[in-house]
Amino acid sequence: MKNTGLEIFVLTLTVTHLLSPKAIAQAPFADTPSDYYNRFTTFTLRDLNEASALFCLEKLAINTKATHLLQDLIHNNYAQTVISRTFPSGMDSAVIRERLRVQNFNKNLLIKIIADTSKVLRQTTNTLFLYSNIEDAAGNNAKLTRLTDQFLEEELSDPDIYSNRAGRYGLMIYGKISLIPELKPLSEKLFQVLYNHLEKGQVPALETPDRYKSEERAWFRYLYAYANYIQSEKEIQFKEKKSYLKKAFDYSPDLADKDHKSGYFYDMHLIMQKGRDSFRDDYLTFLNNHASDQDDVLSTLLQIALEQPEYKAKLKTAFAKAKGNETGFSKYWMENVNQNAKTAPPISLSMLDKSNFSSKDGAGKWLLVDFWGTWCGPCRAEHPDMQKFYDSIIKTNSDKIALMTVACRDTEAKVTSYMTENKFSFPVAMSDNKIEHTFKVPHYPTKLLVTPAGKYVVVPSGSDWVSFVKHYTDL
């Protein structure tokens, strides 16, 4: 996979180590699921050992509480060692030979896994096994046909195309056989089955935090968006092409999906190779090239800008085209922000300095709320930026925006010590152990941006939150 293979390997290794505070080399007889996960990664990437790798998988397979972990291990971690990729030009030949050695080892291991006595292991791994065989069958149309039919029968006869990522591998198979003229009818049959499953499998927006369901929602939306993009590329009729591009736009990751990007991150890289995470610009480009009604362009840009506020400049230009001038843009922006945001419950908390904070006192200006804890590594890592934001933005624009950070699952003594030790001075309130539930905080850190009208949007995690806030608030 050009320019992405190494990056994904690095991320996978980072994630696996985070699953347990113990290093892989420690406690060789540990039997927690995360230990088996980490050790399997070692036995398939570094200390290549078939028997030990199989042992770890078998231990995960018999643990009914480790189902999600096993699926993640096979399809987001192990799949990268099996699936073929092109290497960047100029890569050292010794590195390439080593990676091919690791890949050959894991292709042979995959055969052993699929022959294992564990039904759970066989079922979990079959999608990857079939796709690997299809890769190896390149140039043999008869074998490609047989394997694709087998994939349709074994993996797509059931509507659950998520658990073992049948949707992902199906689209990857389509990408290979659709390029072969003799297999065009079969590829279209495969695509239609996948499209129908993706359309029917959409998960409604969730009212309460649920990591696994949120990741499933994000996965279905991303793959359905991509399927519609594929279909748009095949259409020559204006109306049909626009319809498919609009669906690709509508189902591209929204703010909730981006907050659970892990749900589709690996699919994005394995299917797309270039790692595209949205198909919204494709629809926007289409409209700019063909739309006679500027209001259509304006409404599309608005939808993008509400989730990616760096598009506000383009939105402002489109507004001027549609309305004749820029007058009223600020009002237009705020009306739509408030219309699409949620109502913020009132906030009343005790500050670390013993004063009281009430969101009612700041009515009429923006409020950035950050939920964190001294125990949270990602929270601590961004606190230098939080201090800079407080000093350079909040203090100089105190009439327009306020900042409130909320220390959760913590003690006042620990928070005070942490702030003093690091010489941080941004405002901190202690959680009342209710506010994080009131706002349904899914993880830490989580940031909310409350509008002057008392509505709020969630700042996407993993994003450039400083840029997001500054664009949203015109700071």
C-alpha positions as CSV (number, residue, x, y, z in Angstrom):
1,M,0.0,0.0,0.0
2,K,1.8,3.0,-1.2
3,N,2.9,5.5,1.5
4,T,0.5,4.0,4.0
5,G,1.7,0.6,5.0
6,L,4.3,1.7,7.4
7,E,2.0,4.3,9.0
8,I,-0.7,1.7,9.7
9,F,1.8,-0.8,11.2
10,V,3.1,1.9,13.5
11,L,-0.4,2.8,14.6
12,T,-1.4,-0.8,15.2
13,L,1.6,-1.4,17.4
14,T,0.9,1.8,19.4
15,V,-2.7,0.6,19.9
16,T,-1.8,-2.9,21.0
17,H,0.6,-1.7,23.6
18,L,-2.0,0.6,25.0
19,L,-4.3,-2.4,25.6
20,S,-2.3,-3.3,28.7
21,P,0.0,-1.4,30.9
22,K,2.4,-4.4,31.0
23,A,5.0,-4.8,28.3
24,I,4.9,-7.9,26.2
25,A,8.1,-9.2,27.6
26,Q,6.7,-9.1,31.1
27,A,4.7,-11.8,32.9
28,P,5.0,-14.6,30.3
29,F,2.3,-16.5,31.9
30,A,-0.3,-13.7,32.0
31,D,-3.6,-14.7,30.6
32,T,-5.5,-11.5,30.1
33,P,-7.0,-10.9,26.6
34,S,-4.8,-7.9,26.0
35,D,-1.7,-9.9,26.9
36,Y,-2.7,-12.5,24.2
37,Y,-3.4,-9.7,21.8
38,N,0.0,-8.1,22.3
39,R,1.9,-11.3,22.3
40,F,0.2,-12.5,19.0
41,T,1.4,-9.2,17.4
42,T,4.9,-10.0,18.5
43,F,4.8,-13.5,17.2
44,T,3.5,-12.4,13.8
45,L,5.7,-9.3,13.3
46,R,9.0,-9.8,15.1
47,D,9.5,-13.2,16.8
48,L,7.8,-15.2,14.1
49,N,6.4,-18.3,15.8
50,E,3.3,-20.2,14.4
51,A,2.6,-22.3,17.4
52,S,2.8,-19.4,19.9
53,A,0.6,-17.2,17.6
54,L,-2.0,-19.9,17.3
55,F,-2.0,-20.5,21.0
56,C,-2.8,-16.8,21.6
57,L,-5.6,-16.8,19.1
58,E,-7.1,-19.9,20.6
59,K,-7.1,-18.4,24.0
60,L,-8.9,-15.3,22.7
61,A,-11.4,-17.5,20.7
62,I,-12.6,-19.4,23.8
63,N,-13.1,-16.1,25.8
64,T,-16.6,-14.9,25.0
65,K,-15.8,-11.5,26.5
66,A,-12.9,-11.0,24.0
67,T,-15.0,-11.2,20.8
68,H,-14.5,-7.6,19.8
69,L,-10.8,-7.9,20.7
70,L,-10.4,-11.0,18.5
71,Q,-12.1,-9.3,15.6
72,D,-10.0,-6.2,15.9
73,L,-6.8,-8.3,16.1
74,I,-7.6,-10.3,13.0
75,H,-9.1,-7.6,10.7
76,N,-7.4,-4.4,11.8
77,N,-4.0,-5.7,12.9
78,Y,-3.2,-9.1,11.4
79,A,-4.8,-8.3,8.0
80,Q,-2.1,-5.8,7.4
81,T,0.6,-8.5,7.5
82,V,-1.3,-10.7,5.0
83,I,-2.7,-8.3,2.5
84,S,-0.3,-7.4,-0.3
85,R,0.9,-3.9,-0.9
86,T,3.1,-2.0,-3.2
87,F,6.2,-0.5,-1.6
88,P,7.2,3.1,-1.9
89,S,9.8,3.8,-4.6
90,G,13.3,4.0,-3.2
91,M,12.6,1.8,-0.2
92,D,15.7,-0.2,0.9
93,S,15.7,-3.6,-0.7
94,A,16.6,-5.3,2.6
95,V,13.5,-3.7,4.2
96,I,11.3,-5.0,1.3
97,R,12.8,-8.5,1.7
98,E,12.0,-8.5,5.4
99,R,8.5,-7.4,4.9
100,L,7.9,-10.0,2.2
101,R,9.3,-12.6,4.6
102,V,6.9,-11.5,7.3
103,Q,4.0,-11.6,4.8
104,N,4.9,-15.1,3.6
105,F,5.0,-16.3,7.2
106,N,1.6,-14.9,7.9
107,K,0.0,-16.2,4.7
108,N,1.2,-19.7,5.8
109,L,-0.1,-19.0,9.3
110,L,-3.5,-18.0,7.9
111,I,-3.8,-21.4,6.4
112,K,-3.2,-23.0,9.8
113,I,-5.7,-20.7,11.4
114,I,-8.4,-21.6,9.0
115,A,-7.7,-25.3,9.6
116,D,-7.9,-24.9,13.4
117,T,-10.4,-26.9,15.3
118,S,-11.9,-23.7,16.8
119,K,-15.1,-22.8,14.9
120,V,-14.9,-19.3,16.2
121,L,-11.5,-18.8,14.7
122,R,-12.5,-20.2,11.4
123,Q,-15.6,-18.1,11.1
124,T,-13.7,-14.9,12.2
125,T,-10.9,-15.4,9.8
126,N,-12.7,-16.8,6.7
127,T,-13.3,-13.4,5.1
128,L,-9.6,-12.5,5.2
129,F,-8.7,-16.0,4.1
130,L,-10.9,-15.8,1.0
131,Y,-9.6,-12.4,0.1
132,S,-6.0,-13.5,0.5
133,N,-6.7,-16.4,-1.9
134,I,-8.3,-14.0,-4.4
135,E,-5.1,-11.9,-4.3
136,D,-3.0,-15.1,-5.0
137,A,-5.3,-16.1,-7.8
138,A,-4.6,-13.0,-10.0
139,G,-4.5,-14.0,-13.6
140,N,-6.6,-17.1,-13.1
141,N,-10.2,-16.0,-14.0
142,A,-11.7,-19.5,-13.3
143,K,-10.3,-19.5,-9.8
144,L,-11.3,-15.9,-9.2
145,T,-14.8,-16.7,-10.3
146,R,-15.0,-19.8,-7.9
147,L,-13.6,-17.8,-5.0
148,T,-15.8,-14.8,-5.5
149,D,-18.9,-17.1,-5.7
150,Q,-17.7,-18.8,-2.5
151,F,-17.4,-15.4,-0.8
152,L,-20.9,-14.5,-1.9
153,E,-22.3,-17.7,-0.6
154,E,-20.4,-18.0,2.7
155,E,-20.0,-14.3,3.7
156,L,-22.7,-12.3,2.0
157,S,-25.8,-14.5,2.4
158,D,-26.0,-13.2,6.0
159,P,-26.8,-9.5,6.5
160,D,-24.1,-9.2,9.2
161,I,-21.3,-7.9,7.0
162,Y,-19.7,-6.0,9.8
163,S,-18.5,-8.4,12.5
164,N,-15.9,-10.0,10.3
165,R,-15.6,-7.1,7.9
166,A,-17.2,-8.9,4.9
167,G,-18.2,-5.5,3.6
168,R,-14.6,-4.4,3.5
169,Y,-13.2,-7.5,1.8
170,G,-16.2,-7.6,-0.6
171,L,-15.4,-4.1,-1.8
172,M,-11.7,-5.0,-2.1
173,I,-12.6,-8.0,-4.2
174,Y,-14.8,-5.9,-6.3
175,G,-11.9,-3.5,-6.9
176,K,-9.9,-6.4,-8.3
177,I,-12.3,-8.3,-10.4
178,S,-14.2,-5.2,-11.8
179,L,-11.0,-4.4,-13.8
180,I,-11.3,-7.8,-15.7
181,P,-13.8,-7.5,-18.7
182,E,-14.6,-11.3,-18.5
183,L,-15.6,-10.9,-14.8
184,K,-17.7,-7.7,-15.2
185,P,-21.1,-9.4,-14.7
186,L,-19.8,-11.2,-11.6
187,S,-18.3,-8.0,-10.2
188,E,-21.6,-6.1,-10.7
189,K,-23.5,-8.9,-8.9
190,L,-21.1,-8.7,-6.0
191,F,-21.3,-5.0,-5.9
192,Q,-25.1,-5.0,-5.9
193,V,-25.3,-7.5,-3.0
194,L,-22.8,-5.4,-1.0
195,Y,-24.7,-2.2,-1.8
196,N,-28.0,-3.6,-0.6
197,H,-26.4,-4.9,2.7
198,L,-24.8,-1.5,3.3
199,E,-28.0,0.4,2.7
200,K,-30.0,-1.8,5.0
201,G,-27.4,-2.0,7.7
202,Q,-27.3,1.7,8.5
203,V,-27.3,2.4,12.3
204,P,-29.4,5.3,13.5
205,A,-27.8,8.2,15.5
206,L,-27.2,7.1,19.1
207,E,-28.7,8.9,22.0
208,T,-26.4,7.3,24.6
209,P,-22.7,6.6,24.3
210,D,-21.9,3.1,23.1
211,R,-18.3,2.7,21.7
212,Y,-18.9,-0.5,19.7
213,K,-22.3,0.6,18.3
214,S,-20.8,4.0,17.4
215,E,-17.9,2.4,15.6
216,E,-20.4,0.1,13.7
217,R,-22.4,3.2,12.7
218,A,-19.3,4.9,11.5
219,W,-18.2,1.8,9.5
220,F,-21.5,1.3,7.8
221,R,-21.8,5.0,6.8
222,Y,-18.2,5.2,5.5
223,L,-18.5,2.1,3.3
224,Y,-22.0,3.1,2.1
225,A,-20.6,6.5,1.1
226,Y,-17.8,4.8,-0.8
227,A,-20.2,2.5,-2.5
228,N,-22.2,5.4,-3.7
229,Y,-19.1,7.1,-4.9
230,I,-18.2,4.0,-6.9
231,Q,-21.6,4.0,-8.4
232,S,-21.4,7.7,-9.3
233,E,-18.2,7.0,-11.2
234,K,-20.0,4.5,-13.4
235,E,-23.0,6.8,-14.2
236,I,-23.0,9.0,-17.3
237,Q,-26.5,10.4,-16.8
238,F,-26.5,13.8,-14.9
239,K,-29.5,13.0,-12.6
240,E,-28.3,9.6,-11.5
241,K,-24.7,10.7,-11.1
242,K,-25.8,13.6,-8.9
243,S,-28.0,11.3,-6.8
244,Y,-25.2,8.9,-6.0
245,L,-22.8,11.7,-5.3
246,K,-25.3,13.3,-2.9
247,K,-25.6,10.0,-1.0
248,A,-21.8,9.8,-0.9
249,F,-21.9,13.3,0.6
250,D,-24.6,12.6,3.1
251,Y,-23.0,9.4,4.4
252,S,-19.5,10.6,4.6
253,P,-18.3,10.7,8.2
254,D,-20.2,13.2,10.3
255,L,-19.0,14.6,13.7
256,A,-20.2,11.6,15.6
257,D,-18.4,9.3,13.1
258,K,-15.2,11.3,13.3
259,D,-15.3,10.9,17.1
260,H,-15.1,7.1,16.5
261,K,-12.8,7.1,13.5
262,S,-11.3,3.8,14.7
263,G,-14.5,2.2,13.3
264,Y,-13.5,2.8,9.7
265,F,-9.8,3.9,9.9
266,Y,-8.3,0.6,8.7
267,D,-11.0,0.1,6.1
268,M,-10.2,3.6,4.8
269,H,-6.6,2.6,4.2
270,L,-7.0,-1.0,3.1
271,I,-9.8,-0.2,0.6
272,M,-8.9,3.2,-0.6
273,Q,-5.1,3.0,-0.2
274,K,-4.8,6.7,-0.3
275,G,-6.8,7.0,2.9
276,R,-9.7,9.2,1.8
277,D,-12.0,9.9,4.8
278,S,-14.7,11.8,3.0
279,F,-16.5,12.1,-0.4
280,R,-18.0,15.5,0.2
281,D,-15.6,17.4,-2.0
282,D,-16.6,15.2,-4.9
283,Y,-20.2,16.3,-4.7
284,L,-19.2,19.9,-4.1
285,T,-17.0,19.9,-7.2
286,F,-19.8,18.4,-9.2
287,L,-22.2,21.1,-8.1
288,N,-19.7,23.9,-8.8
289,N,-19.2,22.4,-12.3
290,H,-22.8,21.8,-13.2
291,A,-25.2,23.6,-10.8
292,S,-27.1,26.6,-12.1
293,D,-28.7,27.2,-8.7
294,Q,-26.2,28.7,-6.3
295,D,-28.5,28.0,-3.4
296,D,-27.7,24.3,-4.0
297,V,-24.0,25.0,-3.7
298,L,-24.6,27.1,-0.6
299,S,-26.6,24.5,1.3
300,T,-24.0,21.9,0.5
301,L,-21.1,24.1,1.7
302,L,-23.1,24.9,4.8
303,Q,-23.4,21.2,5.7
304,I,-19.6,20.8,5.2
305,A,-18.7,23.9,7.1
306,L,-20.8,23.0,10.2
307,E,-18.6,19.9,10.6
308,Q,-15.4,21.3,9.0
309,P,-15.4,25.0,9.9
310,E,-12.3,25.6,7.8
311,Y,-14.7,25.7,4.9
312,K,-16.3,28.9,6.2
313,A,-14.3,31.1,3.8
314,K,-15.7,29.1,0.9
315,L,-19.2,29.2,2.4
316,K,-18.9,33.0,2.7
317,T,-18.0,33.3,-0.9
318,A,-20.9,31.0,-1.9
319,F,-23.2,33.1,0.3
320,A,-22.2,36.3,-1.5
321,K,-22.8,34.6,-4.9
322,A,-26.2,33.3,-3.9
323,K,-27.3,36.5,-2.1
324,G,-25.5,39.2,-4.1
325,N,-23.2,40.3,-1.2
326,E,-21.7,39.2,2.1
327,T,-24.1,41.3,4.2
328,G,-25.9,39.0,6.7
329,F,-23.4,36.2,6.5
330,S,-22.6,36.2,10.3
331,K,-26.3,36.1,11.1
332,Y,-26.8,33.3,8.5
333,W,-23.9,31.3,10.1
334,M,-25.1,31.6,13.7
335,E,-28.7,30.8,12.8
336,N,-27.6,27.6,11.2
337,V,-25.1,26.7,13.9
338,N,-27.8,27.0,16.6
339,Q,-30.4,25.2,14.5
340,N,-28.0,22.2,14.1
341,A,-26.6,22.2,17.7
342,K,-28.1,20.7,20.8
343,T,-29.4,22.7,23.8
344,A,-26.8,22.9,26.5
345,P,-28.0,22.1,30.0
346,P,-26.9,24.8,32.5
347,I,-23.5,24.4,34.1
348,S,-22.9,25.3,37.8
349,L,-19.6,24.0,39.3
350,S,-17.2,24.8,42.1
351,M,-13.8,26.1,40.8
352,L,-10.4,24.9,42.0
353,D,-9.9,28.4,43.5
354,K,-13.1,28.0,45.5
355,S,-15.1,30.4,43.4
356,N,-18.3,29.3,41.6
357,F,-18.8,29.0,37.9
358,S,-22.2,29.4,36.2
359,S,-22.8,29.2,32.5
360,K,-25.6,31.7,33.0
361,D,-23.1,34.4,33.9
362,G,-21.5,34.1,30.5
363,A,-24.7,34.2,28.5
364,G,-24.3,36.0,25.2
365,K,-20.7,34.7,24.5
366,W,-19.1,31.5,23.4
367,L,-17.9,28.9,26.0
368,L,-15.4,26.1,25.4
369,V,-15.9,23.3,27.9
370,D,-13.1,20.6,28.2
371,F,-13.6,17.4,30.2
372,W,-10.3,15.9,31.4
373,G,-8.5,14.2,34.3
374,T,-5.0,14.0,35.7
375,W,-5.1,10.2,35.0
376,C,-5.7,10.8,31.3
377,G,-2.6,10.7,29.2
378,P,-4.1,12.3,26.0
379,C,-5.5,15.1,28.2
380,R,-2.2,15.9,29.8
381,A,-0.5,15.8,26.4
382,E,-2.6,18.7,25.0
383,H,-2.5,20.9,28.1
384,P,0.5,23.0,26.9
385,D,-1.7,23.9,23.9
386,M,-4.6,24.5,26.3
387,Q,-2.5,27.0,28.3
388,K,-1.4,28.8,25.1
389,F,-5.0,28.9,23.9
390,Y,-6.0,30.4,27.2
391,D,-3.3,33.0,27.2
392,S,-3.5,34.1,23.6
393,I,-7.2,33.7,22.7
394,I,-9.3,33.6,25.9
395,K,-7.7,36.4,27.8
396,T,-7.6,38.7,24.8
397,N,-11.2,37.9,23.7
398,S,-12.8,37.6,27.1
399,D,-15.8,39.6,25.9
400,K,-16.5,37.0,23.2
401,I,-15.5,33.6,24.6
402,A,-14.8,31.9,27.9
403,L,-13.0,28.6,28.8
404,M,-14.0,26.1,31.5
405,T,-12.1,22.8,32.0
406,V,-13.7,20.2,34.2
407,A,-11.6,17.7,36.0
408,C,-13.4,14.3,36.2
409,R,-12.9,11.2,38.2
410,D,-10.2,13.1,40.2
411,T,-9.5,14.6,43.5
412,E,-9.0,18.2,44.3
413,A,-5.6,17.5,45.8
414,K,-4.3,15.7,42.7
415,V,-5.6,18.4,40.3
416,T,-4.1,21.2,42.4
417,S,-0.7,19.4,42.6
418,Y,-0.8,18.8,38.8
419,M,-1.7,22.4,37.9
420,T,1.0,23.8,40.3
421,E,3.7,21.4,39.1
422,N,3.1,22.2,35.5
423,K,2.5,25.9,36.1
424,F,-0.9,25.8,34.3
425,S,-3.3,28.6,35.0
426,F,-6.3,27.8,32.8
427,P,-9.6,27.6,34.6
428,V,-10.5,24.3,36.3
429,A,-13.7,23.2,37.9
430,M,-14.1,20.0,39.8
431,S,-16.8,17.7,38.4
432,D,-19.9,17.1,40.6
433,N,-19.9,13.6,39.2
434,K,-23.1,14.5,37.3
435,I,-22.1,16.9,34.6
436,E,-20.2,14.3,32.5
437,H,-23.3,12.1,32.5
438,T,-25.5,15.1,31.7
439,F,-23.5,15.8,28.6
440,K,-23.0,12.1,27.8
441,V,-19.2,12.5,27.7
442,P,-18.0,9.4,25.7
443,H,-14.3,9.7,26.4
444,Y,-11.5,11.9,27.7
445,P,-10.6,14.5,26.7
446,T,-14.0,15.7,25.3
447,K,-14.6,19.3,24.2
448,L,-17.9,21.1,23.8
449,L,-18.4,24.5,22.2
450,V,-21.4,26.3,23.6
451,T,-22.8,29.1,21.4
452,P,-23.9,32.5,22.8
453,A,-27.5,31.2,22.4
454,G,-26.9,28.3,24.7
455,K,-26.6,25.5,22.1
456,Y,-23.5,23.3,21.8
457,V,-21.6,21.2,19.3
458,V,-19.0,18.5,20.1
459,V,-15.5,19.3,18.9
460,P,-14.3,16.2,17.0
461,S,-11.7,14.2,19.0
462,G,-8.4,13.8,17.2
463,S,-8.9,17.0,15.3
464,D,-7.1,20.3,15.4
465,W,-9.4,21.6,18.1
466,V,-7.8,25.0,18.3
467,S,-8.4,25.6,14.6
468,F,-12.0,24.2,14.9
469,V,-12.8,26.6,17.7
470,K,-11.2,29.6,16.0
471,H,-13.0,29.0,12.7
472,Y,-16.4,28.4,14.4
473,T,-16.2,31.5,16.5
474,D,-14.4,33.8,14.1
475,L,-11.5,34.4,16.5
